[in-house]
Amino acid sequence: FVFKLTVAKQQDHFFQAAYLEERDAWVRDIKKAIHHIDGGQRFARKSTRKSIRLPETINLSALYLSMKDPEKGIKALKLEKDKRVFNHCFTGTCVIDWLVSSSSVRNRKEGLLLASSLLSEGYLQPAGDTSKAAAEGLSDTPFLDLSDAYYYFPDSGFFCEGYSSDDDVVLKEEFRGTIVKQGCLLKQ
C-alpha cells in the first residue's frame, strides 16, 4: 500500500497507507491538488463548517466518538455487495438512523448535512463504489442515505475482500537509502 511522490527537486517521498482504500483516497486527493495547482488555480481546503453553515454548537469530534461507542454507537458489520465483502463498515441509512435516534438532528435532511460534514472532515470514509462516486461529486450530496452506500470509520480496521482494481497499476519500487523522517499521515 505504498506510493511514491516525486517533487520538482527530484526528491522522492514514499507514503504507506494501512490498507488499499486509504492509499487510493490519498492518491486521489493528491492528484486533485496537483490538477488544481497545474491549472493555475489556487488550492485551499474549504472548511465544511463554513460551507454548509454548520452551527458552532455541533462538535464533530465529540459526535464521532459517540458514533463509535461500542454500546450506543453505530455497529460496524460485515456487508456483502457485488461478490465483495466489506468488513467493519455500515450503511448510509444506518448513519442517518443513528443521528435521528440519538437526537443529534431533527430529521433526515439535517442528518444528511451532518453526515456530509463528517465525511468531508474525514470522520467517515466511503467504502463501496456507490458511496465513493457520491463523495467524488457524482451525486447531489457527498453522503448518501442509502442501504447500498457503505461507509466506515477511518481507524476501524476496514478492509474489502474479493476485489482488486484493474485501474490501479502500482509499480514495484525497491527502497534504497535511509529514512529521514517517519510518521503517520492524517487527512485533515
Disulfide bonds with the S-S distance in Angstrom:
none
